[in-house]
Amino acid sequence: MKINLQWIPCHRRPDRSFYIFGKKMPLCARCVSILAGYLLAPVSAGMHIVTSYYLIGFLLLPMLIDGFTQQWKWRTSNNKLRFFTGLSFGIGQSLLISNLVWFLVERLT
């Protein structure tokens, strides 16, 4: 079964993708890890996890630094770093979503 991932905005560059058994993954390393971090969103919202916005900012910052310093050609990144910064970003966004969900639930009830 083939899954259509064209709706995900990813560059899909071979040099920035993981290979499993010689096959290139359909998304880059950073996008795969961001999506893995998003798996925490329903769990954190369901468990009523409300987190400090400082922690959320701390989780979002590494990918922003990695991405911008790479874009500005100050340095080059590697797939391991892209994976961990993307995972941190995905978890941070999940916690932000959880905070917003519970903010709205408390305001609307």
N, C-alpha and C positions, 0 to 999 in steps of 0.2 A: 504494500500500500504506500503510495507516494503522498506526502503531506506538502501542501502549498504554503511556503513561507515567504512569499513575495510581498506580503503586507508588512513585514517587519523591515524597518529602514536600517539595513546593514550593508556594508560595502562588500562583504563576502570575499575579501582578498585571500588568496591561497596562502600567502606568507604570514597572515595573521589568523589563521584557522588551525584548529586541531585536526589531526588525522587519526582515525581509529581503524586498525587493520588495513592500512593503506588507502582508506577512503576519506576524502575531505568532508568534514562536517559542513552542513549547509549554512551555518552562521559562523562569524568570527569568534575568537576566544572571549572577547569582552562581552559580546551580546549573549553568548551562551551562559556566562556567569551572572549577568544581570538578570536574565530570565530565571536562573536557579535561585537567586536572591528573592525574586518576586514570589516564590513558593511560600515564603514566610508570611505574606500579607494576610491570607485568610486565617492562618493560625494565630497571628498576633491580634487581629481584630476579633476573632472568636474567643480568645482568652482574655479580652479586655486589657490588652497591654498598652499602656500609655507611657511614652518614653520622653525624656528630656530632649528639647530641641537642640541643645548643645551636643548631645550624643549623636543625634541625627546628622547635624552638620559635620561632626567629626567623621561619620561614616561616609558622607557624600564627598568630602574634600579630596581623598586620595585619587579618585578617578579623575576629578576635575584637574588636579595638578598634573597627573600623568598625561591626560589627553592634551591639555594646552601646551605643556612643555614639549610634547612630541610634535604638535601642530606647528609651533613656532620654531621647530628644528633646533631646539636647544640640546636635545639628546634623543636617543632612540630607546624604545621600550622593547620588551620581549613578551611572549605569550603568557609566561607564568605571572609576570607583573600585571598584565592586562586582565588575566583571570581573577586574581585576588582583589584588584581595585574595582573591577566590575561586580564581583560578589559583594563587596562592601557597599557599593553604590546601590545594588538591588535590595540589600537588607535595609539600608537607610531609607530608601523610598518606601519599602513595605511598612516600616515603622511610622513613617510620616503619614501614609494612608491610614494606618490604624489610629493614629492620633486624630486625624481629621474625621474619621468615621465616628469615633467616640465623642468628639466635640459636637458633631451634628446630632448624635443620638441624645446627648444630654440637653442640648438646646431645644430639640423638638419634642421632648417628652415632659 
